[in-house]
């Protein structure tokens, strides 16, 4: 579901490209359904850097500063969500990678307690927040991590 800018004039659509192992965030002008900017955030290969590209078919488009800032804040949150885990200890990176592969970075509320119990049996309690955030975007209590609040 697209996230709308507070003015209602712009929206961001996020989608995952399996062949690219990357998240795509697209900024659109709702009026006229005009695609303006794409951010690509690779999430499996630390050597690939995130990129931003403007839609050349749209020509010159003036974008308000607050819209670009809002878009870049969302891109920054996606980078933190998708890539921060790559800097953890190698053993945690391996656990996260396995969880992301097994669950495709999404876990059902009914499955969460079972997975949490398995992690508690194999990892120190202090490592759980980082692993759960990186694998599923969740806190140990099952709530979603709020990425808009910064690191």
GUDREN-838943 format. One record per residue: residue in one letter; y, x negated, z of N, C-alpha, C in turn. Coordinates in steps of 0.2 Angstrom, whole numbers, plus 5000, padded with zeros to 4 digits. Atoms other than C-alpha are relative to their C-alpha. Layout:
<sites>
SITE,residu,n_py,n_px,n_pz,ca_py,ca_px,ca_pz,c_py,c_px,c_pz
SITE,a,Y,X,Z,Y,X,Z,Y,X,Z
...
</sites>
This chain:
<sites>
SITE,residu,n_py,n_px,n_pz,ca_py,ca_px,ca_pz,c_py,c_px,c_pz
SITE,x,4994,4996,5000,5000,5000,5000,5006,4996,5000
SITE,x,4994,5004,5001,5017,4993,4995,5004,5001,5007
SITE,x,4995,5000,4994,5029,4988,5009,5007,5001,4997
SITE,x,4994,4999,5003,5046,4995,5005,5006,4997,5004
SITE,x,4994,5003,4997,5063,4986,5009,5003,5006,5003
SITE,x,4997,4995,4997,5073,4996,5021,5005,5004,4996
SITE,x,4996,4995,5005,5085,5002,5007,4996,5004,4996
SITE,x,5005,4996,5004,5070,5009,4998,5001,4999,4993
SITE,x,4999,5002,5007,5075,5001,4982,4995,4995,4998
SITE,x,5005,5005,5002,5062,4987,4982,4994,5001,5004
SITE,x,5007,5000,4997,5044,4985,4987,4996,4994,4999
SITE,x,5005,5006,5000,5031,4971,4990,4993,5003,4999
SITE,x,5007,4998,5000,5014,4974,4984,4996,4993,5001
SITE,x,5005,5005,4999,5000,4962,4990,4993,5001,4998
SITE,x,5007,4999,5003,4984,4959,4982,4996,4993,5000
SITE,x,5004,5006,5000,4970,4946,4983,4997,4999,4993
SITE,x,5003,5002,5006,4964,4937,4967,4994,4995,5002
SITE,x,5006,5004,4998,4946,4931,4970,4999,4994,4995
SITE,x,5001,5006,5004,4945,4920,4955,5005,4994,5002
SITE,x,4995,5005,4998,4961,4911,4961,5000,4998,5007
SITE,x,5000,5001,4993,4957,4911,4979,5007,5000,5003
SITE,x,4993,5000,4998,4975,4916,4982,5002,5008,5001
SITE,x,4996,4994,5000,4986,4930,4988,5006,5001,4996
SITE,x,4994,4999,5005,4999,4937,4976,5004,5005,5004
SITE,x,4995,4996,4998,5014,4945,4983,5005,5002,4995
SITE,x,4996,4999,5006,5024,4954,4970,5006,5005,5003
SITE,x,4994,4996,4998,5042,4960,4973,5002,5004,4994
SITE,x,4998,4996,5006,5047,4975,4962,5006,5004,5002
SITE,x,4995,4996,5000,5062,4985,4959,4997,5007,4999
SITE,x,5004,4994,5001,5056,5003,4962,5003,5004,4994
SITE,x,4997,4996,5006,5068,5011,4950,4998,4997,4993
SITE,x,5002,5003,5006,5061,5008,4933,4993,4996,5000
SITE,x,5007,5004,4999,5045,5000,4940,5001,4993,4997
SITE,x,4999,5006,5003,5052,4983,4936,4997,4994,5005
SITE,x,5003,5005,4997,5041,4968,4942,5005,4994,5000
SITE,x,4994,5005,5000,5054,4954,4947,4997,4993,5002
SITE,x,5001,5006,4998,5046,4940,4957,4992,5000,5003
SITE,x,5007,5001,4998,5028,4934,4961,4999,4994,5005
SITE,x,5002,5005,4996,5023,4923,4976,4992,4999,5000
SITE,x,5007,5001,5000,5006,4915,4975,4998,4995,5006
SITE,x,5002,5004,4994,4998,4909,4991,4992,4999,5000
SITE,x,5007,5001,5000,4981,4900,4989,4998,4999,5008
SITE,x,5002,5000,4993,4971,4902,5005,4993,4997,5001
SITE,x,5006,5003,4999,4955,4892,5002,5001,4992,4999
SITE,x,5000,5007,5002,4961,4875,4996,5007,4997,5002
SITE,x,4994,5003,4997,4974,4865,5007,5004,4996,4995
SITE,x,4997,5005,5004,4978,4854,4992,5005,5004,4995
SITE,x,4995,4996,5004,4986,4869,4982,5005,5003,5004
SITE,x,4994,4997,4997,5003,4874,4987,5002,5006,4998
SITE,x,4997,4993,5002,5011,4891,4987,5005,4999,4995
SITE,x,4995,5000,5006,5022,4895,4972,5004,5006,5000
SITE,x,4996,4994,5002,5036,4907,4967,5001,5000,4993
SITE,x,4998,4999,5007,5039,4913,4950,5003,5006,4998
SITE,x,4996,4994,5002,5051,4925,4942,4997,5002,4993
SITE,x,5002,4997,5006,5046,4937,4929,5005,4999,4994
SITE,x,4995,5002,5006,5053,4930,4912,5002,5006,4996
SITE,x,4998,4994,5004,5052,4947,4904,5005,5004,5002
SITE,x,4994,4996,4997,5065,4954,4916,5007,4997,4998
SITE,x,4994,5003,5001,5078,4942,4911,5004,4999,5006
SITE,x,4995,5001,4995,5093,4939,4922,5000,5006,5005
SITE,x,4999,4994,4996,5092,4951,4937,5003,4997,5007
SITE,x,4997,5001,4994,5104,4950,4952,4996,5003,5006
SITE,x,5003,4998,4995,5095,4951,4968,5004,4999,5007
SITE,x,4996,5001,4994,5104,4954,4985,4996,4995,5004
SITE,x,5003,5005,4996,5102,4940,4997,4995,5003,5005
SITE,x,5005,4997,4994,5094,4952,5011,4993,5002,4997
SITE,x,5006,4998,5003,5081,4957,4998,4996,4994,4999
SITE,x,5004,5006,5001,5076,4939,4994,4998,4997,5007
SITE,x,5002,5002,4994,5076,4935,5012,4995,5003,5003
SITE,x,5006,4996,4998,5065,4949,5016,4994,4998,4997
SITE,x,5006,5002,5004,5053,4944,5002,4998,4994,5003
SITE,x,5002,5007,4998,5053,4926,5008,4997,5000,5007
SITE,x,5003,4999,4993,5050,4932,5026,4993,5002,4999
SITE,x,5007,4998,5001,5034,4941,5020,4996,4995,4997
SITE,x,5004,5006,5002,5029,4926,5010,4998,4995,5005
SITE,x,5001,5005,4994,5031,4915,5025,4995,5002,5004
SITE,x,5005,4997,4996,5021,4927,5035,4993,4999,4997
SITE,x,5006,5000,5003,5007,4927,5022,4998,4992,5000
SITE,x,5002,5007,4999,5007,4908,5022,4997,4998,5006
SITE,x,5003,5001,4993,5005,4907,5041,4993,5003,5000
SITE,x,5007,4996,4999,4991,4920,5040,4995,4997,4996
SITE,x,5005,5003,5005,4982,4912,5025,4999,4993,5001
SITE,x,5000,5008,5000,4985,4893,5028,5000,4997,5007
SITE,x,5000,5004,4994,4988,4889,5046,4994,4998,5003
SITE,x,5007,5002,4997,4970,4889,5051,4997,4994,4997
SITE,x,5002,5006,5003,4967,4874,5039,5002,4994,5004
SITE,x,4998,5006,4997,4976,4863,5051,4996,5000,5007
SITE,x,5004,5000,4994,4964,4867,5066,4995,4995,5000
SITE,x,5006,5005,5000,4950,4856,5072,4995,5002,4995
SITE,x,5005,4999,5005,4936,4854,5059,4995,5005,5002
SITE,x,5006,4995,4998,4923,4864,5069,5003,5007,5000
SITE,x,4997,4993,5000,4935,4879,5071,5002,5002,4992
SITE,x,4999,4998,5007,4940,4878,5052,4993,5002,4997
SITE,x,5007,4998,5003,4921,4879,5048,4998,5007,5002
SITE,x,5001,4994,4998,4919,4894,5059,5004,5006,4997
SITE,x,4996,4995,5003,4934,4903,5052,4998,5001,4993
SITE,x,5002,4999,5007,4929,4899,5034,4993,5005,5000
SITE,x,5006,4996,5000,4912,4907,5038,5001,5007,5001
SITE,x,4998,4993,4998,4919,4922,5046,5004,5003,4994
SITE,x,4996,4998,5006,4932,4924,5031,4995,5002,4994
SITE,x,5005,4999,5005,4917,4923,5019,4996,5006,5001
SITE,x,5005,4994,4998,4906,4935,5028,5004,5007,5000
SITE,x,4997,4994,4999,4919,4948,5032,5006,5001,4995
SITE,x,4994,4999,5004,4932,4945,5018,5006,5001,5003
SITE,x,4994,5000,4996,4945,4943,5031,5002,5007,5003
SITE,x,4999,4994,4998,4943,4961,5036,4994,5002,5005
SITE,x,5006,4998,4995,4933,4968,5051,5001,5007,5002
SITE,x,4999,4993,4998,4930,4986,5055,5000,5000,5008
SITE,x,4999,5000,4993,4935,4991,5073,4993,5001,5003
SITE,x,5006,4999,4996,4917,4996,5077,4996,4993,5000
SITE,x,5003,5007,5000,4911,4978,5072,5003,4995,5004
SITE,x,4996,5005,4996,4924,4969,5081,4997,4998,5006
SITE,x,5003,5002,4994,4916,4969,5098,4994,4996,5000
SITE,x,5006,5003,5001,4900,4963,5092,5001,4992,4997
SITE,x,4998,5007,5003,4908,4948,5082,5003,4996,5006
SITE,x,4997,5004,4995,4919,4944,5097,4995,4998,5005
SITE,x,5005,5003,4995,4904,4943,5109,4996,4994,4997
SITE,x,5004,5006,5003,4895,4931,5096,5005,4994,5001
SITE,x,4995,5006,5000,4911,4920,5096,5001,4998,5007
SITE,x,5000,5003,4993,4912,4920,5115,4994,4996,5002
SITE,x,5007,5004,4998,4894,4914,5116,5000,4993,4997
SITE,x,5000,5007,5004,4898,4899,5104,5007,4996,5001
SITE,x,4993,5003,5000,4917,4895,5107,5003,5000,5007
SITE,x,4996,4999,4994,4928,4891,5122,5005,5005,4999
SITE,x,4996,4995,5000,4938,4905,5127,5007,4998,4997
SITE,x,4993,5002,5002,4954,4895,5123,5001,5000,4993
SITE,x,5000,5000,5007,4949,4894,5105,5000,5007,4996
SITE,x,5001,4993,5003,4946,4913,5102,5007,5002,4997
SITE,x,4994,4997,5003,4965,4918,5099,5001,4997,4993
SITE,x,4999,5003,5006,4966,4905,5085,4995,5002,4994
SITE,x,5005,4998,5004,4950,4909,5077,5000,5007,4998
SITE,x,4999,4993,5001,4952,4928,5078,5006,5001,4995
SITE,x,4994,4999,5004,4970,4927,5071,4998,4998,4993
SITE,x,5001,5003,5007,4964,4916,5056,4995,5004,4996
SITE,x,5005,4997,5004,4949,4925,5052,5001,5008,4998
SITE,x,4999,4993,5001,4955,4943,5054,5007,5003,5001
SITE,x,4993,4997,4999,4973,4944,5059,5000,5004,5006
SITE,x,5001,4996,4994,4968,4950,5076,5001,4996,5006
SITE,x,5000,5003,4993,4971,4946,5095,4993,5001,5003
SITE,x,5006,4999,4997,4956,4945,5106,4999,5007,5003
SITE,x,5000,4994,4997,4960,4962,5113,4999,5005,4994
SITE,x,5001,4996,5006,4957,4969,5095,5006,5002,4996
SITE,x,4994,4997,5003,4975,4973,5091,5002,4995,4994
SITE,x,4998,5004,5006,4983,4966,5075,5006,4995,5002
SITE,x,4994,5005,4999,4994,4950,5076,5006,5002,4996
SITE,x,4994,4999,5003,5012,4953,5073,5003,4994,4997
SITE,x,4997,5006,5003,5017,4940,5060,5007,5000,4998
SITE,x,4993,5000,5001,5035,4946,5058,5004,4997,5006
SITE,x,4996,5003,4994,5039,4938,5075,5000,4993,5000
SITE,x,5000,5008,5000,5037,4920,5069,4994,4997,5003
SITE,x,5006,5003,4997,5025,4907,5075,5000,5000,5007
</sites>
